[in-house]
Amino acid sequence: MKKSDCIDPEKLMGDWYKQKINFENYQKVNSTFYNGTEFIDLSNLESSNYEYFLVHYFDANCDKCVNELTKVEKYKELSSESLGFILIANAHTEIYIQEAVERKKFALPVFYDENFQNFKRINNFPLDDFGFNTFLMNKNGELILFGTPFENEKAIAAFNSIINGC
């Protein structure tokens, strides 16, 4: 990768850059489709083998949001092994999340935000802005870049430039 292909996430993110992301003790959602991928220990990200994490927060009551899980899996297939995935689902009950995961045969572990949108609240993310649903975080739990690198070529390039060491 050429230096000219690199992005400056601090310039893009402004005050959000390296904001510490807070996680609570979220429940693990059970599914028969997990492909052996382990749940990431949210309280000890530094001990992980991953340098970066794609965090994706979705509403299990929203068909469009649930359908996006297919795009998350495709992105995982194409991504670096240094990228871990943290998926947090929002719903009124865990049953909605289990049904969504089973219906999509989603193979990545999902956590349940049982305090409805609490993840967004504790991190001061706008509740109704989907732009704050997917982001890149380093293993220190610091926000690096917002965006959805599933179909947008610019977002894919931005995420990859950071993950690949620009």
N, C-alpha and C positions, 0 to 999 in steps of 0.2 A: 504494500500500500504506500503510495506516495504521500509525502507530507502535505501536498496541496489537497489531498482527499480528506484530510483530518478536519474535524470540527472542534470548536472551542465551546464545550458545554457550559462553562461558567458564563460566557458571553450570552449564550442562548437562554440560560435559566435565571440569570440575575440573582435575586435574593433567595430563590428556591434552591440554588446550587448548594449541595452538601448539607441541606437541612436533614437533621436526624429523623429517621422514620421510626415511629413507635408502633410496636406490636403488642397485643395483649395475649393472654393464654387462650388462643382460639381452639375450638374443638376440631378434631380431625373427622372428616366425613368418610364413612365407610363406603367402599365400592368393590365389586368383584372384578372391575376392569383395570385396576391399577397394575401396571406392567412391571412391578418390582421396584419402581422409583420410590425412594424413601421420602418420608415427610422431612422437610428441613426443620431443624431446631431453631425456631424464631428467637429464642432467648440466647442463642450462642452462634450467630452467623459466622463469626471469625474462625471458628473451628471447622467450618465447611471446606470442602475441596474447591468450591466455586469462588471465582474472583468477583463475579457480578451476578445479580439476580434480576430477572424480569418479574416484576410484581404486577399481577393482573387482578383487579377487583371487579366483580360482576354481580349483577342482580339475577338470582335464580328464578325470579318471577317474570322475567322479561325474555320472550322468545328470541329476539334479536341478540340479546346478550349471551344467552345460552348457545345459540348457533355460532357465536364468535369463538367458542371453545375449539372448534375444528381448526380455525385459523391459528390458534395458540399451539395446537399440536403440530401443525405443519411448520410453523416457525421453529419449534423445538427440534424437529427433524433436520432443519437446515442450519441450526445454530452451533456455535462453538461448545465444546465440552466444558469450557470454563464458565458457562452460563447456567445458573440454577433457575428454577421456576417456582414462584410462590403464588398460589391462587387462593384468593379469599372470596367467598361467596356471601352475599347479603340476601337474607330471606326472613320471613316471619317465623318459619320453623325449619328445622333441619330436613324434614321430609321433602320439602320442595327441592332442596339441593340434591339429595340422594336421587330423587326421581329424574332431575335434569342430567346428572352425571351418568346415570344408568341409561337413559334414553339416548344420549349422545355416545355412549360407550367410551367415555372420556377416560384416558389411561394415566393422567397425572393426578397426584394427590391434591385435594382441595380442603381448605380450612373454612370453618363456619363462623361468621361474624354474628353471634347470637344477639348482640345488642344493636340491632338494626342500624346500619351505617355508622357504627361507632369508629371503625377504622378511618373513615374520612373525617369524622369530627375530631378525633384525638390528634390528627395530623394537619388540621386546619385546611383541608381540601374542600373546595366548594362541593356541596352535596349533589347538585343537579348538573354539574359540568362533567361530561364523559371524557373530556381531555385529561382528567385527573384519575382515570381508572387504570391506566397502564403506564409503567415507568421503569427505568433502569436504576438500580441501586447497587452500590458497592458492598463488599463484605463487611465494611464497618457500619452498615446500616444507614449510609448517607445517600440521599437522592442525587442522581447524576443527570438524568434526562427524562422528561415527560414525552410521551408519544405512543403511537400504536404501530409497531413495526411489522404488521401483518400483510398489508397490501400497498402501503404508501412507500414509493421508492426512496424518497428523501429521508423518511424516518428509518427505513431499513439501513440506508447508507450511514446515517448518523449513529445508530445503535452499533452497527458493525465496526465503525471506525473507532469507537471507544472500547468495545470488547476486544478488538484485535490490537490494541495498544497504541493508538495514535495519541 
